[in-house]
Amino acid sequence: MAPITMDPDILTGAATQYETVRNSADNVIRSLASTLHTNWGCAGTDSAGAEWAASYDPAAFEAVAAGTNIVNAFGKLHDLLAATGVNHANTERSNTIPPEPPDGPPPQLPPVSAPTFYGAYGGDTDAPLGWELITAWLQGHTWPNGDPDKLQTLGKAWRTAATGLRDANDATGTTWVTLEELASDEMPQVLAQLDNVFVSTNYVADQYDTLAAACDEWAQTIEEAHRKIFDLVGKAIIIGAVAGAVTALFTLGTGTVAAAGATGSVIAASVVGVLGAVDSVAVAAVGAVAAAGAAAVGAVNELQPLLEASPTTFNANTGGGNSHHYYPAPKNLPGFPNAKPAKSMNGRKRWIDDKGSIYEWDSRHGAVEKYSRNGRHLGEYDADTSTQTKPADPTRRAGR
């Protein structure tokens, strides 16, 4: 099919689609922030909870800010596509005899600010009956007063938001197909920016999944610690080991108190072991959680030139555009003659061969990403020669 020189209506339709996607993504981020705010103060105020929250809270704020930048990037794509459509329509109007009056500039979508919410530091769950009788032997540890139920709600919110961002991204697929058929000087820049936002959005969604997993893990850690501690202290009370210490204070004298104290120290030693495991989980989580926030910020840093672009024309002030190339997908893969076209996924053209191997077009690098039939990444390849150009990346997933 020969490319269409230019159709302003296609650009206007694409702009409308990106407005819809922008509004959808905005709802996703605001719903996420609302849930985070409603369930704040759930990580705990004990030393482990404070350490976990000190890593998670900044990452959460950064991730929501990154999601907001994604919303604004979708909005900016609307503005620039709409302006480009008007520019081409006005060019056509000026070429008529007599020239028709030009259309005015299209309305721009207002930028949104990141929603505010409280962090996860805090907690108020109750310690078990008898807890105060062993605190003297806890070596400075305190009750892990985080709230597993609220933490699980946070995890679900992050996961739902990740899905919402990916769904918004997927909704742009048909727009890409129509825009790729246009032939105009600015279209490579248009497609490069669309691809940049697409890739950044999926990457931010991946970081949301990481934060969801962190919340789930911390909820499970606290829940298991509560169960074990309640079991230890509860059994001691039932058999009278701790309760006996209370009686001894009033009736049996110092010898019995010392004996009960020895029992209490044994119980406390077991509790300290449980709390030590909680500390270890908090320490282990710090790096991954902090990295998720930093990665989300890094993903949207590439969008800054777009966010600062002028809506006058699409390629007027987008800056940095030459650093992000776009390579249209070929019709076939000469280097892989057995690979047949298959249904595109998330805007990526794909092929499948007779062994079930999956080939996806990487529009950033102009190469093919090959996956096993089970979705395992096998490497990047030249589409014409089948030469491997990059090794397998175990973190890469098909359709992302």
DOVOTOR-976766 format. One record per residue (C-alpha): residue in three letters; x, y, z; chain. Coordinates in Angstrom, 2 decimals, m for minus. Layout:
N
['ALA',[X,Y,Z],'A']
...
END
This chain:
400
['MET',[0.00,0.00,0.00],'A']
['ALA',[1.42,3.37,m1.03],'A']
['PRO',[1.87,5.87,1.79],'A']
['ILE',[m0.62,8.70,2.13],'A']
['THR',[1.13,12.02,1.56],'A']
['MET',[m0.75,13.67,4.43],'A']
['ASP',[m4.27,13.58,5.81],'A']
['PRO',[m4.99,16.19,8.51],'A']
['ASP',[m8.01,14.17,9.65],'A']
['ILE',[m5.76,11.25,10.58],'A']
['LEU',[m3.64,13.55,12.74],'A']
['THR',[m6.73,15.04,14.35],'A']
['GLY',[m8.10,11.57,15.06],'A']
['ALA',[m4.76,10.54,16.57],'A']
['ALA',[m4.81,13.64,18.77],'A']
['THR',[m8.30,12.75,20.00],'A']
['GLN',[m7.15,9.22,20.82],'A']
['TYR',[m4.23,10.55,22.85],'A']
['GLU',[m6.58,12.86,24.74],'A']
['THR',[m8.64,9.82,25.72],'A']
['VAL',[m5.51,7.94,26.74],'A']
['ARG',[m4.26,10.93,28.71],'A']
['ASN',[m7.53,11.13,30.66],'A']
['SER',[m7.47,7.39,31.32],'A']
['ALA',[m3.90,7.51,32.62],'A']
['ASP',[m4.74,10.53,34.78],'A']
['ASN',[m7.55,8.57,36.43],'A']
['VAL',[m5.14,5.68,37.02],'A']
['ILE',[m2.60,7.88,38.82],'A']
['ARG',[m5.20,9.73,40.89],'A']
['SER',[m6.86,6.50,41.96],'A']
['LEU',[m3.45,5.12,42.96],'A']
['ALA',[m2.59,8.19,45.03],'A']
['SER',[m6.01,8.14,46.71],'A']
['THR',[m5.52,4.54,47.83],'A']
['LEU',[m1.98,5.26,49.03],'A']
['HIS',[m3.30,8.21,51.03],'A']
['THR',[m6.21,6.28,52.56],'A']
['ASN',[m3.90,3.49,53.71],'A']
['TRP',[m0.96,5.57,54.90],'A']
['GLY',[1.04,4.81,58.05],'A']
['CYS',[1.13,1.03,57.73],'A']
['ALA',[4.80,0.02,57.48],'A']
['GLY',[5.45,0.28,61.23],'A']
['THR',[7.35,2.60,63.56],'A']
['ASP',[9.70,m0.09,64.88],'A']
['SER',[13.26,0.00,63.61],'A']
['ALA',[12.62,m2.43,60.74],'A']
['GLY',[9.41,m0.68,59.71],'A']
['ALA',[11.13,2.70,59.79],'A']
['GLU',[13.98,1.40,57.63],'A']
['TRP',[11.60,m0.13,55.11],'A']
['ALA',[9.50,3.05,54.94],'A']
['ALA',[12.62,5.22,54.59],'A']
['SER',[13.29,3.40,51.33],'A']
['TYR',[9.72,2.89,50.14],'A']
['ASP',[8.25,6.34,50.79],'A']
['PRO',[10.66,8.32,48.55],'A']
['ALA',[10.31,5.64,45.87],'A']
['ALA',[6.52,5.88,46.04],'A']
['PHE',[6.57,9.67,45.72],'A']
['GLU',[8.98,9.43,42.78],'A']
['ALA',[6.91,6.74,41.07],'A']
['VAL',[3.67,8.73,41.32],'A']
['ALA',[5.48,11.81,40.01],'A']
['ALA',[6.78,9.71,37.11],'A']
['GLY',[3.27,8.48,36.39],'A']
['THR',[2.08,12.08,36.34],'A']
['ASN',[4.75,12.90,33.77],'A']
['ILE',[3.44,10.02,31.67],'A']
['VAL',[m0.02,11.60,31.83],'A']
['ASN',[1.40,14.94,30.71],'A']
['ALA',[3.40,13.25,27.95],'A']
['PHE',[0.19,11.74,26.57],'A']
['GLY',[m1.36,15.20,26.78],'A']
['LYS',[1.58,16.79,24.99],'A']
['LEU',[1.30,14.23,22.20],'A']
['HIS',[m2.32,15.31,21.82],'A']
['ASP',[m1.30,18.97,21.62],'A']
['LEU',[1.44,18.41,19.08],'A']
['LEU',[m0.57,16.03,16.90],'A']
['ALA',[m3.51,18.43,16.90],'A']
['ALA',[m1.28,21.38,16.01],'A']
['THR',[0.37,19.42,13.21],'A']
['GLY',[m3.05,18.46,11.86],'A']
['VAL',[m4.11,22.11,11.81],'A']
['ASN',[m0.85,23.10,10.14],'A']
['HIS',[m1.43,20.68,7.28],'A']
['ALA',[m5.09,21.62,7.00],'A']
['ASN',[m4.11,25.28,6.76],'A']
['THR',[m1.54,24.45,4.12],'A']
['GLU',[m4.28,22.87,2.05],'A']
['ARG',[m6.54,25.87,2.64],'A']
['SER',[m3.83,28.29,1.52],'A']
['ASN',[m3.39,26.38,m1.73],'A']
['THR',[m7.01,26.77,m2.81],'A']
['ILE',[m8.13,29.49,m5.21],'A']
['PRO',[m9.07,31.75,m3.64],'A']
['PRO',[m7.24,30.81,m0.41],'A']
['GLU',[m9.53,29.82,2.44],'A']
['PRO',[m9.14,31.42,5.88],'A']
['PRO',[m6.94,29.33,8.19],'A']
['ASP',[m8.15,27.45,11.24],'A']
['GLY',[m7.08,28.81,14.59],'A']
['PRO',[m4.79,26.92,16.92],'A']
['PRO',[m6.41,23.87,18.54],'A']
['PRO',[m7.00,23.86,22.32],'A']
['GLN',[m4.22,22.44,24.46],'A']
['LEU',[m4.71,20.08,27.36],'A']
['PRO',[m3.70,21.60,30.70],'A']
['PRO',[m0.81,19.89,32.49],'A']
['VAL',[m1.64,18.07,35.70],'A']
['SER',[0.27,18.12,38.97],'A']
['ALA',[1.27,15.03,40.90],'A']
['PRO',[m1.38,14.16,43.51],'A']
['THR',[m0.27,14.29,47.13],'A']
['PHE',[m0.49,11.47,49.66],'A']
['TYR',[1.00,10.47,53.00],'A']
['GLY',[3.80,7.93,53.23],'A']
['ALA',[3.76,4.43,54.69],'A']
['TYR',[5.76,5.22,57.83],'A']
['GLY',[3.60,4.62,60.90],'A']
['GLY',[1.58,1.87,62.53],'A']
['ASP',[m0.80,1.14,65.38],'A']
['THR',[m1.43,m2.61,65.52],'A']
['ASP',[m1.66,m3.96,69.07],'A']
['ALA',[0.97,m6.17,70.65],'A']
['PRO',[m0.17,m9.45,72.24],'A']
['LEU',[m1.17,m9.75,75.89],'A']
['GLY',[1.98,m10.30,77.91],'A']
['TRP',[4.29,m8.43,75.52],'A']
['GLU',[5.32,m5.94,78.19],'A']
['LEU',[6.53,m8.79,80.39],'A']
['ILE',[9.33,m9.72,77.96],'A']
['THR',[10.39,m6.28,76.71],'A']
['ALA',[13.33,m6.20,79.13],'A']
['TRP',[14.97,m9.05,77.21],'A']
['LEU',[14.27,m7.86,73.64],'A']
['GLN',[17.67,m6.18,73.14],'A']
['GLY',[16.11,m2.89,72.03],'A']
['HIS',[13.57,m4.39,69.66],'A']
['THR',[10.00,m3.13,69.74],'A']
['TRP',[6.69,m4.56,68.57],'A']
['PRO',[6.45,m4.53,64.72],'A']
['ASN',[3.28,m2.48,64.57],'A']
['GLY',[2.82,m2.36,60.80],'A']
['ASP',[m0.57,m3.24,59.30],'A']
['PRO',[m0.43,m6.18,56.85],'A']
['ASP',[m3.95,m5.57,55.53],'A']
['LYS',[m3.17,m1.98,54.55],'A']
['LEU',[0.14,m3.03,53.02],'A']
['GLN',[m1.64,m5.62,50.91],'A']
['THR',[m4.03,m2.89,49.77],'A']
['LEU',[m1.04,m0.77,48.73],'A']
['GLY',[0.38,m3.69,46.76],'A']
['LYS',[m2.92,m4.18,44.96],'A']
['ALA',[m3.09,m0.44,44.18],'A']
['TRP',[0.37,m0.44,42.59],'A']
['ARG',[m0.44,m3.54,40.56],'A']
['THR',[m3.76,m2.10,39.39],'A']
['ALA',[m2.02,1.12,38.37],'A']
['ALA',[0.60,m0.82,36.41],'A']
['THR',[m2.16,m2.60,34.51],'A']
['GLY',[m3.97,0.70,33.95],'A']
['LEU',[m0.90,2.34,32.41],'A']
['ARG',[m0.31,m0.64,30.12],'A']
['ASP',[m3.97,m0.64,29.07],'A']
['ALA',[m3.71,3.07,28.23],'A']
['ASN',[m0.59,2.33,26.19],'A']
['ASP',[m2.27,m0.52,24.35],'A']
['ALA',[m5.13,1.78,23.34],'A']
['THR',[m2.72,3.74,21.13],'A']
['GLY',[m1.97,0.74,18.89],'A']
['THR',[m4.48,1.56,16.14],'A']
['THR',[m3.24,5.15,16.09],'A']
['TRP',[0.26,3.97,15.26],'A']
['VAL',[m1.01,1.93,12.31],'A']
['THR',[m2.69,4.92,10.69],'A']
['LEU',[0.17,7.32,11.36],'A']
['GLU',[2.75,4.95,9.90],'A']
['GLU',[0.91,5.18,6.58],'A']
['LEU',[1.50,8.93,6.31],'A']
['ALA',[4.41,10.33,4.30],'A']
['SER',[5.64,13.68,5.55],'A']
['ASP',[8.93,15.16,6.67],'A']
['GLU',[7.92,15.32,10.33],'A']
['MET',[6.52,11.77,10.58],'A']
['PRO',[9.80,10.10,11.65],'A']
['GLN',[9.94,12.59,14.54],'A']
['VAL',[6.26,12.01,15.32],'A']
['LEU',[6.72,8.25,15.45],'A']
['ALA',[9.93,8.55,17.47],'A']
['GLN',[8.12,10.56,20.14],'A']
['LEU',[5.17,8.15,20.20],'A']
['ASP',[7.56,5.25,20.63],'A']
['ASN',[9.51,7.06,23.34],'A']
['VAL',[6.35,7.62,25.38],'A']
['PHE',[5.20,4.05,24.77],'A']
['VAL',[8.48,2.56,26.01],'A']
['SER',[8.70,4.92,28.99],'A']
['THR',[5.12,4.14,30.04],'A']
['ASN',[5.70,0.41,30.05],'A']
['TYR',[8.93,0.88,31.99],'A']
['VAL',[7.20,2.97,34.66],'A']
['ALA',[4.51,0.27,34.87],'A']
['ASP',[7.26,m2.29,35.49],'A']
['GLN',[8.49,m0.21,38.45],'A']
['TYR',[4.95,m0.12,39.82],'A']
['ASP',[4.99,m3.92,39.76],'A']
['THR',[8.25,m3.85,41.73],'A']
['LEU',[6.70,m1.60,44.39],'A']
['ALA',[3.63,m3.85,44.50],'A']
['ALA',[5.84,m6.86,45.16],'A']
['ALA',[7.70,m4.96,47.90],'A']
['CYS',[4.44,m4.09,49.67],'A']
['ASP',[3.24,m7.68,49.38],'A']
['GLU',[6.50,m9.01,50.79],'A']
['TRP',[6.51,m6.56,53.70],'A']
['ALA',[2.87,m7.38,54.49],'A']
['GLN',[3.67,m11.09,54.54],'A']
['THR',[6.77,m10.51,56.68],'A']
['ILE',[4.83,m8.57,59.31],'A']
['GLU',[1.91,m10.98,59.21],'A']
['GLU',[4.19,m13.97,59.79],'A']
['ALA',[6.04,m12.14,62.58],'A']
['HIS',[2.76,m11.30,64.31],'A']
['ARG',[1.58,m14.90,64.05],'A']
['LYS',[4.81,m16.33,65.44],'A']
['ILE',[5.04,m13.80,68.27],'A']
['PHE',[1.40,m14.25,69.26],'A']
['ASP',[2.00,m17.99,69.26],'A']
['LEU',[5.12,m17.73,71.44],'A']
['VAL',[3.71,m15.29,73.96],'A']
['GLY',[0.23,m16.81,73.90],'A']
['LYS',[1.43,m20.31,74.67],'A']
['ALA',[3.55,m18.99,77.51],'A']
['ILE',[0.52,m17.31,79.05],'A']
['ILE',[m1.59,m20.43,78.66],'A']
['ILE',[0.91,m22.60,80.51],'A']
['GLY',[1.39,m19.91,83.11],'A']
['ALA',[5.02,m19.13,82.40],'A']
['VAL',[4.48,m15.41,81.97],'A']
['ALA',[1.34,m15.17,84.08],'A']
['GLY',[3.25,m16.86,86.87],'A']
['ALA',[5.74,m14.04,86.84],'A']
['VAL',[2.95,m11.58,87.57],'A']
['THR',[1.74,m13.69,90.50],'A']
['ALA',[5.25,m13.99,91.83],'A']
['LEU',[5.59,m10.24,92.08],'A']
['PHE',[2.88,m10.21,94.72],'A']
['THR',[3.04,m13.58,96.47],'A']
['LEU',[6.04,m15.80,96.14],'A']
['GLY',[9.11,m13.64,96.58],'A']
['THR',[12.27,m13.01,94.64],'A']
['GLY',[13.29,m16.62,94.08],'A']
['THR',[10.16,m17.42,92.12],'A']
['VAL',[10.42,m14.11,90.25],'A']
['ALA',[13.92,m15.04,89.16],'A']
['ALA',[12.72,m18.44,87.95],'A']
['ALA',[9.86,m16.86,85.99],'A']
['GLY',[12.27,m14.28,84.64],'A']
['ALA',[14.46,m17.02,83.28],'A']
['THR',[11.43,m18.43,81.45],'A']
['GLY',[10.61,m14.96,80.12],'A']
['SER',[14.14,m14.53,78.80],'A']
['VAL',[13.87,m17.82,76.90],'A']
['ILE',[10.62,m16.67,75.29],'A']
['ALA',[12.16,m13.29,74.51],'A']
['ALA',[15.12,m14.96,72.84],'A']
['SER',[12.75,m16.71,70.45],'A']
['VAL',[10.92,m13.44,69.79],'A']
['VAL',[14.24,m11.68,69.09],'A']
['GLY',[14.94,m14.35,66.48],'A']
['VAL',[11.63,m13.54,64.78],'A']
['LEU',[12.32,m9.81,64.88],'A']
['GLY',[15.82,m10.35,63.53],'A']
['ALA',[14.29,m12.02,60.48],'A']
['VAL',[12.04,m8.98,60.04],'A']
['ASP',[15.10,m6.73,60.18],'A']
['SER',[16.78,m8.82,57.48],'A']
['VAL',[13.83,m8.48,55.12],'A']
['ALA',[13.78,m4.70,55.63],'A']
['VAL',[17.50,m4.44,54.86],'A']
['ALA',[17.17,m6.63,51.76],'A']
['ALA',[14.24,m4.59,50.44],'A']
['VAL',[16.03,m1.24,50.60],'A']
['GLY',[18.04,m1.57,47.40],'A']
['ALA',[15.27,m2.92,45.17],'A']
['VAL',[12.65,m0.45,46.39],'A']
['ALA',[14.92,2.57,46.05],'A']
['ALA',[15.99,1.37,42.60],'A']
['ALA',[12.36,1.20,41.46],'A']
['GLY',[11.81,4.85,42.31],'A']
['ALA',[15.04,5.91,40.64],'A']
['ALA',[14.24,3.84,37.55],'A']
['ALA',[10.80,5.43,37.22],'A']
['VAL',[12.38,8.88,37.38],'A']
['GLY',[15.04,7.88,34.88],'A']
['ALA',[12.42,6.58,32.45],'A']
['VAL',[10.57,9.88,32.30],'A']
['ASN',[13.72,12.00,32.13],'A']
['GLU',[13.85,11.10,28.43],'A']
['LEU',[10.43,12.72,28.07],'A']
['GLN',[11.54,16.16,29.24],'A']
['PRO',[12.20,17.53,25.73],'A']
['LEU',[8.71,16.42,24.74],'A']
['LEU',[7.12,17.88,27.88],'A']
['GLU',[8.81,21.21,27.15],'A']
['ALA',[7.98,21.18,23.43],'A']
['SER',[6.11,23.96,21.65],'A']
['PRO',[2.75,22.92,20.19],'A']
['THR',[3.23,25.21,17.18],'A']
['THR',[4.56,22.38,15.03],'A']
['PHE',[5.41,18.86,15.98],'A']
['ASN',[9.12,19.08,15.25],'A']
['ALA',[9.75,22.71,16.21],'A']
['ASN',[11.12,22.48,19.73],'A']
['THR',[11.01,18.87,20.77],'A']
['GLY',[14.80,18.83,21.24],'A']
['GLY',[16.65,15.60,21.76],'A']
['GLY',[14.60,14.05,19.02],'A']
['ASN',[17.61,12.94,17.05],'A']
['SER',[18.72,10.80,19.98],'A']
['HIS',[15.57,8.69,19.72],'A']
['HIS',[15.26,7.09,16.30],'A']
['TYR',[12.29,5.26,14.84],'A']
['TYR',[12.70,2.44,12.32],'A']
['PRO',[9.48,1.27,10.62],'A']
['ALA',[8.89,m2.46,10.71],'A']
['PRO',[9.56,m4.43,7.50],'A']
['LYS',[6.87,m6.56,5.88],'A']
['ASN',[8.94,m9.73,6.20],'A']
['LEU',[12.15,m10.99,7.79],'A']
['PRO',[14.55,m12.10,5.02],'A']
['GLY',[16.95,m13.50,7.61],'A']
['PHE',[14.21,m15.72,9.06],'A']
['PRO',[12.28,m17.08,6.06],'A']
['ASN',[10.18,m19.44,8.21],'A']
['ALA',[8.84,m16.57,10.34],'A']
['LYS',[5.29,m15.62,9.33],'A']
['PRO',[3.43,m12.42,10.31],'A']
['ALA',[1.39,m12.75,13.50],'A']
['LYS',[m0.93,m10.49,15.46],'A']
['SER',[0.83,m7.39,16.79],'A']
['MET',[1.15,m6.96,20.55],'A']
['ASN',[1.25,m3.57,22.30],'A']
['GLY',[1.91,m1.86,18.99],'A']
['ARG',[4.86,m4.11,18.16],'A']
['LYS',[4.83,m6.01,14.88],'A']
['ARG',[5.64,m9.68,15.36],'A']
['TRP',[6.25,m12.92,13.50],'A']
['ILE',[6.20,m16.60,14.59],'A']
['ASP',[8.16,m19.41,12.92],'A']
['ASP',[7.34,m23.12,12.54],'A']
['LYS',[9.01,m23.90,15.88],'A']
['GLY',[6.93,m21.36,17.79],'A']
['SER',[9.76,m18.86,18.21],'A']
['ILE',[8.54,m15.27,18.44],'A']
['TYR',[10.14,m12.33,16.60],'A']
['GLU',[9.27,m8.76,17.63],'A']
['TRP',[10.32,m5.61,15.82],'A']
['ASP',[12.37,m3.15,17.89],'A']
['SER',[11.62,0.22,16.31],'A']
['ARG',[14.29,1.95,18.40],'A']
['HIS',[17.17,m0.11,17.07],'A']
['GLY',[15.83,m1.35,13.74],'A']
['ALA',[16.35,m4.97,14.75],'A']
['VAL',[14.41,m8.10,15.69],'A']
['GLU',[14.06,m9.33,19.27],'A']
['LYS',[13.79,m13.11,19.29],'A']
['TYR',[11.98,m15.09,22.00],'A']
['SER',[11.45,m18.79,22.59],'A']
['ARG',[7.91,m20.17,22.38],'A']
['ASN',[7.81,m19.83,26.18],'A']
['GLY',[8.65,m16.12,26.04],'A']
['ARG',[12.35,m16.37,26.99],'A']
['HIS',[14.44,m13.67,25.32],'A']
['LEU',[17.07,m15.14,23.01],'A']
['GLY',[18.77,m11.97,21.79],'A']
['GLU',[18.62,m9.18,19.21],'A']
['TYR',[19.12,m10.08,15.53],'A']
['ASP',[19.58,m8.39,12.17],'A']
['ALA',[16.33,m8.90,10.24],'A']
['ASP',[18.09,m9.31,6.89],'A']
['THR',[21.03,m11.53,7.78],'A']
['SER',[19.86,m13.28,11.01],'A']
['THR',[23.15,m12.21,12.61],'A']
['GLN',[22.88,m11.84,16.38],'A']
['THR',[23.70,m8.24,17.36],'A']
['LYS',[23.03,m8.35,21.10],'A']
['PRO',[22.98,m11.18,23.67],'A']
['ALA',[19.91,m12.47,25.46],'A']
['ASP',[18.48,m10.27,28.21],'A']
['PRO',[16.75,m12.39,30.90],'A']
['THR',[14.79,m9.35,32.13],'A']
['ARG',[13.23,m8.64,28.73],'A']
['ARG',[9.69,m9.82,28.09],'A']
['ALA',[7.74,m10.21,24.89],'A']
['GLY',[5.31,m7.41,24.15],'A']
['ARG',[7.09,m4.86,26.34],'A']
END
